């Protein structure tokens, strides 16, 4: 290579593919993860913890699957974490109408199967995990939780399951017959046993979180547990382009000197 130089550097980085699986069913509007000074839904708290988790893992491929009554890929596995967080911000709880049955549907099995399919496509990674954030039990979709768990186990995908919020009753904003938004305590159900089985059978951990601090600590623990170091040798090829510019500059300088000398002689 003409005028090319080669530099070599060794780098150690994390190499993990992580699929975030986020529940957007209607119960994620519950307000039990609010603080005394700030009202936030469960989904708001999950988004906040998600962003912080992504910021701590700049070298990982991270994707996003969202699910309610059905599961969709919102972001493929990517290193473009700014783009991923933009897609996360766009995730909202679907509105089919107050009390609509679809808002209460939770297809956990389908969501995990989709996450497994996306992770199975990832290559050149040492570890593959899914982080499931949900507040419900699986009552929709085609795949059962058991089928999804066995698929994850077969593919070597570890699932960390996080049960978000209280189980039983939770405060939620509803619209009364006069169009006013009020807070009422609503019945919510979460199948914690199923979430524990998913985690146990795939080698992950189940976290039950009742507040935002608990959610943040669960994500921090996953961050600490899932660290795989890979040594890489990076080669950088550089071609120097300054020589033509240097010669041109020298020629212009000589021309300027010659011109100045000629003018001095003419004046003299």
RAPEUR-V950585 format. One record per residue. N is the residue number from 1. BURIAL is + if it has 24 or more other C-alpha atoms within 12 Angstrom, else -. D_LAST is the distance of its C-alpha to the last C-alpha in whole Angstrom. Layout:
BEGIN
n,burial,d_last
N,BURIAL,D_LAST
N,BURIAL,D_LAST
END
This chain:
BEGIN
n,burial,d_last
1,-,53
2,-,49
3,-,47
4,-,50
5,-,51
6,-,55
7,-,56
8,-,60
9,-,61
10,-,65
11,-,66
12,-,70
13,-,71
14,+,74
15,+,75
16,+,78
17,+,79
18,+,80
19,+,82
20,+,83
21,+,86
22,+,86
23,+,89
24,+,89
25,+,92
26,+,94
27,+,95
28,+,91
29,+,91
30,+,93
31,+,92
32,+,93
33,+,90
34,+,89
35,-,88
36,-,89
37,-,86
38,-,85
39,-,87
40,+,86
41,+,88
42,+,89
43,+,86
44,+,83
45,+,84
46,+,84
47,+,81
48,+,79
49,+,81
50,+,79
51,+,76
52,-,76
53,+,77
54,+,75
55,-,72
56,-,73
57,+,73
58,+,70
59,+,71
60,+,74
61,+,75
62,+,76
63,+,78
64,+,80
65,+,84
66,+,85
67,+,89
68,+,92
69,+,94
70,+,92
71,+,89
72,+,86
73,+,82
74,+,80
75,+,77
76,+,77
77,+,76
78,+,73
79,-,70
80,-,68
81,+,70
82,-,68
83,-,70
84,+,73
85,+,73
86,-,72
87,+,75
88,+,77
89,-,77
90,-,78
91,+,81
92,+,84
93,+,88
94,+,89
95,-,91
96,-,94
97,-,95
98,-,97
99,-,100
100,-,99
101,-,100
102,+,97
103,+,95
104,+,98
105,+,97
106,+,96
107,+,95
108,+,95
109,+,96
110,+,93
111,+,90
112,+,91
113,+,91
114,+,88
115,+,86
116,+,88
117,+,87
118,+,83
119,+,83
120,+,85
121,-,82
122,+,79
123,-,78
124,-,76
125,+,78
126,+,80
127,+,82
128,+,83
129,+,85
130,+,86
131,+,86
132,+,89
133,+,89
134,+,92
135,+,94
136,+,97
137,+,100
138,+,99
139,+,101
140,+,99
141,+,98
142,-,99
143,+,98
144,+,100
145,+,99
146,+,101
147,-,99
148,+,96
149,+,96
150,+,98
151,+,95
152,+,92
153,+,94
154,-,94
155,+,91
156,-,90
157,+,89
158,+,89
159,+,90
160,+,89
161,+,92
162,+,91
163,+,94
164,+,92
165,+,94
166,+,98
167,+,100
168,-,103
169,-,102
170,+,98
171,+,97
172,+,95
173,+,94
174,-,96
175,-,97
176,-,100
177,-,102
178,-,100
179,-,97
180,-,96
181,-,94
182,-,96
183,-,97
184,-,100
185,-,101
186,+,101
187,-,103
188,+,101
189,+,102
190,+,100
191,+,101
192,+,100
193,-,102
194,+,101
195,+,97
196,+,98
197,+,100
198,+,97
199,+,95
200,-,97
201,+,98
202,+,94
203,+,93
204,+,92
205,+,93
206,+,94
207,+,93
208,+,95
209,+,93
210,+,94
211,+,91
212,+,87
213,-,87
214,-,89
215,+,87
216,+,84
217,-,86
218,+,87
219,+,84
220,+,82
221,-,85
222,+,84
223,+,81
224,-,82
225,-,84
226,+,82
227,+,79
228,-,79
229,-,76
230,-,74
231,-,72
232,-,69
233,-,66
234,-,63
235,-,60
236,-,57
237,-,55
238,-,51
239,-,48
240,-,45
241,-,42
242,-,39
243,-,38
244,-,36
245,-,35
246,-,33
247,-,32
248,-,30
249,-,29
250,-,27
251,-,26
252,-,24
253,-,23
254,-,21
255,-,20
256,-,18
257,-,17
258,-,15
259,-,14
260,-,12
261,-,11
262,-,10
263,-,9
264,-,6
265,-,5
266,-,5
267,-,4
268,-,0
END
